[in-house]
Amino acid sequence: MSVGKLVKENAMKRDIFSELIEGFDALASEGRRQVAGRLAQYELIIKAAEMMTEAEKRALQEWESTNITGDGEFATSDWPGWASVLDRARH
């Protein structure tokens, strides 16, 4: 193989490697943003839980007893009733 061909092949590999690294960096950055967003959501849920009415607490317990089975499909944070509780907590 000629030197020129080797140089060209190495340049192509370097370009491909650079594109892969940029892609991985973008994915990692997006992952960090998603984690930060989820943590902020959990913090708000913790704050909101302190403001829940007795009726909301009962509704959450009922929903959990039906939907949280241990298979990982749902978590307490998935309760549909959080929307109204979180709205109050944000104000």
VOBA-1610 file (N, C-alpha, C; in pm, whole numbers, padded with zeros to 5 digits, always signed):
BEGIN
Met+00085-00117+00000Met+00000+00000+00000Met+00090+00124+00000Ser+00052+00222-00080Ser+00133+00343-00091Ser+00113+00433+00031Val+00211+00518+00053Val+00207+00612+00165Val+00086+00705+00151Gly+00062+00752+00029Gly-00051+00841+00005Gly-00184+00776+00038Lys-00196+00648+00003Lys-00319+00575+00031Lys-00336+00555+00182Leu-00225+00526+00252Leu-00229+00510+00397Leu-00270+00640+00466Val-00213+00751+00419Val-00245+00882+00477Val-00393+00912+00458Lys-00443+00885+00336Lys-00584+00910+00306Lys-00675+00821+00393Glu-00638+00694+00407Glu-00716+00600+00487Glu-00717+00642+00635Asn-00602+00683+00686Asn-00593+00728+00825Asn-00675+00856+00848Ala-00674+00945+00750Ala-00753+01068+00761Ala-00902+01035+00768Met-00944+00939+00685Met-01085+00897+00687Met-01121+00837+00823Lys-01033+00752+00875Lys-01059+00690+01005Lys-01064+00796+01115Arg-00976+00894+01107Arg-00973+01002+01205Arg-01103+01083+01199Asp-01152+01109+01077Asp-01277+01183+01062Asp-01395+01104+01120Ile-01398+00975+01091Ile-01505+00890+01144Ile-01499+00887+01296Phe-01378+00872+01350Phe-01359+00868+01495Phe-01404+01001+01557Ser-01368+01112+01494Ser-01408+01243+01545Ser-01560+01258+01547Glu-01626+01211+01441Glu-01772+01217+01436Glu-01835+01132+01546Leu-01777+01014+01570Leu-01827+00928+01677Leu-01812+00994+01813Ile-01696+01054+01837Ile-01672+01121+01965Ile-01770+01237+01983Glu-01792+01315+01878Glu-01889+01426+01886Glu-02028+01374+01918Gly-02065+01261+01855Gly-02196+01201+01881Gly-02209+01154+02025Phe-02105+01089+02076Phe-02106+01044+02215Phe-02113+01162+02311Asp-02039+01267+02281Asp-02043+01387+02366Asp-02183+01448+02369Ala-02247+01452+02252Ala-02383+01507+02245Ala-02480+01421+02326Leu-02466+01288+02315Leu-02552+01199+02393Leu-02530+01217+02543Ala-02404+01227+02583Ala-02372+01244+02725Ala-02429+01375+02777Ser-02417+01480+02697Ser-02469+01611+02737Ser-02621+01605+02751Glu-02687+01541+02657Glu-02833+01527+02664Glu-02872+01445+02786Gly-02796+01340+02813Gly-02823+01257+02930Gly-02812+01337+03059Arg-02710+01422+03068Arg-02693+01506+03188Arg-02811+01602+03203Arg-02857+01659+03091Arg-02973+01750+03098Arg-03098+01675+03144Gln-03116+01554+03092Gln-03233+01476+03132Gln-03229+01441+03280Val-03111+01402+03328Val-03097+01369+03470Val-03125+01492+03556Ala-03071+01606+03516Ala-03094+01729+03592Ala-03243+01764+03594Gly-03309+01746+03482Gly-03452+01773+03474Gly-03533+01681+03563Arg-03496+01552+03562Arg-03567+01456+03648Arg-03545+01487+03796Leu-03423+01524+03832Leu-03395+01558+03971Leu-03477+01679+04015Ala-03486+01779+03927Ala-03567+01897+03959Ala-03714+01858+03977Gln-03761+01768+03892Gln-03900+01721+03903Gln-03921+01648+04037Tyr-03826+01563+04075Tyr-03838+01491+04203Tyr-03836+01588+04321Glu-03752+01690+04313Glu-03748+01791+04420Glu-03883+01861+04434Leu-03943+01892+04320Leu-04073+01958+04322Leu-04180+01865+04379Ile-04173+01736+04344Ile-04268+01639+04398Ile-04255+01630+04550Ile-04132+01630+04600Ile-04110+01624+04745Ile-04171+01746+04812Lys-04149+01863+04752Lys-04207+01987+04807Lys-04360+01980+04800Ala-04412+01933+04688Ala-04557+01928+04669Ala-04622+01828+04763Ala-04553+01719+04793Ala-04610+01617+04882Ala-04644+01675+05019Glu-04568+01773+05060Glu-04594+01838+05189Glu-04722+01922+05186Met-04770+01955+05066Met-04888+02040+05051Met-05014+01961+05017Met-05001+01829+05006Met-05115+01748+04963Met-05227+01748+05067Thr-05349+01750+05014Thr-05465+01737+05102Thr-05480+01589+05141Glu-05561+01564+05241Glu-05586+01425+05282Glu-05649+01346+05167Ala-05738+01410+05092Ala-05803+01342+04979Ala-05699+01305+04872Glu-05604+01394+04847Glu-05499+01366+04749Glu-05409+01253+04797Lys-05379+01252+04926Lys-05296+01145+04982Lys-05365+01010+04966Arg-05496+01007+04993Arg-05572+00882+04976Arg-05575+00840+04830Ala-05596+00936+04740Ala-05600+00905+04597Ala-05465+00850+04550Leu-05357+00907+04599Leu-05224+00858+04564Leu-05205+00716+04616Gln-05244+00691+04740Gln-05230+00556+04797Gln-05311+00454+04718Glu-05432+00490+04679Glu-05515+00399+04599Glu-05450+00372+04464Trp-05401+00476+04400Trp-05336+00460+04270Trp-05212+00372+04284Glu-05132+00396+04387Glu-05012+00315+04409Glu-05047+00168+04430Ser-05152+00141+04509Ser-05186+00002+04538Ser-05230-00073+04413Thr-05282-00001+04316Thr-05325-00063+04190Thr-05213-00069+04087Asn-05131+00034+04081Asn-05037+00049+03970Asn-04892+00015+04001Ile-04852+00022+04125Ile-04712-00006+04158Ile-04704-00152+04199Thr-04652-00232+04107Thr-04650-00377+04127Thr-04510-00433+04150Gly-04410-00348+04137Gly-04273-00394+04155Gly-04205-00433+04025Asp-04277-00422+03913Asp-04217-00458+03785Asp-04141-00342+03721Gly-04146-00226+03784Gly-04073-00110+03733Gly-04147-00029+03628Glu-04267-00073+03592Glu-04341+00000+03489Glu-04386+00137+03538Phe-04430+00145+03664Phe-04476+00271+03720Phe-04406+00299+03852Ala-04394+00428+03883Ala-04339+00474+04011Ala-04436+00577+04068Thr-04419+00609+04193Thr-04505+00709+04257Thr-04506+00839+04178Ser-04394+00873+04118Ser-04385+00997+04040Ser-04472+00995+03915Asp-04526+00879+03877Asp-04612+00868+03759Asp-04760+00894+03790Trp-04793+00915+03915Trp-04932+00937+03954Trp-04991+01054+03875Pro-05104+01035+03807Pro-05165+01143+03729Pro-05208+01263+03812Gly-05233+01245+03940Gly-05277+01354+04026Gly-05170+01456+04060Trp-05044+01425+04025Trp-04938+01520+04059Trp-04957+01654+03988Ala-05017+01655+03871Ala-05027+01780+03794Ala-05090+01892+03877Ser-05203+01865+03940Ser-05269+01972+04016Ser-05191+02006+04143Val-05132+01905+04207Val-05054+01930+04328Val-04929+02012+04293Leu-04864+01977+04183Leu-04743+02049+04141Leu-04775+02193+04102Asp-04890+02214+04041Asp-04930+02352+04007Asp-04936+02438+04133Arg-04993+02385+04239Arg-04999+02460+04365Arg-04860+02483+04422Ala-04775+02384+04413Ala-04640+02395+04471Ala-04555+02498+04397Arg-04583+02518+04270Arg-04504+02613+04190Arg-04538+02758+04224His-04650+02781+04289His-04694+02919+04318His-04666+02959+04459
//
